[in-house]
Amino acid sequence: MSTLDRDTGAAASPPTGFHRAGSVSALSVSDRLSASIGGRSVVVFKIDGKFVATQGRCPHLGGPICDADVQGDTLSCAWHGYNFSLQTGACEDDPDLTLERYEVRVEGDDILVKVA
């Protein structure tokens, strides 16, 4: 589903820099969805009713973030158990690592992500 122009009802382009990652309805089935945006792997999580988008690979050794365990707002990489805050991206186990986070907007059923 695409974003609609408020005035004409026609399909509209996402805001500058944003790309459609998936739909809100898809996240009603799962607590996350994976997407490729501009050649980058991105994962969108729904945490306490809010959407959080992160890079798709763990900054430690590249484990798939889509397979991570999530408890509250802490993500634990499935490969080596490195823990990251979904609120800040900070790694609890290595202060030199940061999980990239991306700006998210929701327009209708569309989840839009801005990947820098």
Secondary structure, DSSP 8 states (H G I E B T S, - for coil): ---B-TTT-SB---STTEEEEEETTGGGTSSEEEEEETTEEEEEEEETTEEEEEESB-TTT--BGGG-EEETTEEE-TTT--EEETTT-BBSS-TT-B--EEEEEEETTEEEEE--
